[in-house]
């Protein structure tokens, strides 16, 4: 899988609530836009086909339970610990990585 964040390749398409305040975030070094109130998961999937690759193979992962229980939505921050994308609100200028930095945690 190529790095997440290919322009125009989002898995999710926003149909409503498009008048919320925009936020800037970075995914794999590329500047992206989302809206205030988005979770990290919804922000990433609105600009990328997947959240990350599986740590056990090449399969793309995009979250599973969507409530923080299944461990499928972990994503890494450039300068901090990994986080659960489905239950973490997106913050302005958040810097995220679709692949683990270095070795798998």
N, C-alpha and C positions, 0 to 999 in steps of 0.2 A: 504494500500500500504506500502510496506517496504521502508526503507530509499532509496532515489535515490543513484545510484552509484554502484550497484551490478556489479562486474567485468564481462565483456562480454555481458552485457544486454543493450547495447546502441540502441536507436531508429534510429539514423543516422549512415550510413556507409560511410566513407570517400573513394571516388573513384578517386579523382584528387587532385592536389596541395599538395601532400604528402611530398614534399621536403622543406617545410617551417620550420623555426627554432622552435623546441619544447619549450613549456612552461609548468611549473608545476603549478597546482592549487589544492586546497583541497575542497572536497565536503563531507559534513557531517563528517569531520575529516579524511577522507581517501585521500591519495595523488593520484592525477590523472594527466594525460598528455593531452595536446591539442597542437595546433600549433599557432604561431604568426599570428595575423590577424583574428583569430576566435572571434566571439561574445561569450558572456557568454552562450547564448542559444545553439549555435552550439557545444560549448565545452562540456556542460553538457549532451546534448542529444547524443553526440558521446560515452558517457560512462554510460548512465542511460536511462531507458525506459520512464522517465517523468521528468519534471522540479520540480514539487511540487504537493501537494494536493490542491484541491479546498478548500477555506475557508468556503464553504457552505455545504460540504459533503465529502465523501471519494473518489470522482473521481480524477483521475490523470490528471494533466494539462501539456501541452507541448507547450504553445504558440498558438496563433490563427492567428492574422493579420500579424505578422512578420515585422511590421513597427512602433511599439511603440504607437499605437492608442487604442488598445482594453483592456489594463490592465490585460491581461491573463498571461503575462510572468514575473510577479514580482517574485523575489527571494531575499533571505535575505543574508546579509553579517554577519559573526560572530561578528564583532566589529564595525558595522556601519549601516547606513540606508539600507532599501531594494532598489533594483534597477531593471530597466527593462532589462531583459536578452537579448532581441532581438536587442537592440540598444546600448548595453554597450560592448566595446571591453574587452576581457579577458586580465588581467594583471598577470605578474609573481607572484606566491605565493598568489593569491587571495584566500580568505577563504569564502566559500559559504555554506548556509544551505538550504536544500529542505523543511524544516518545519520552520514556524515562531518561533523565540526564545520567549518562554513565550506565551503571549496572541497575538491574531491577531491584526495587526495595524489598 
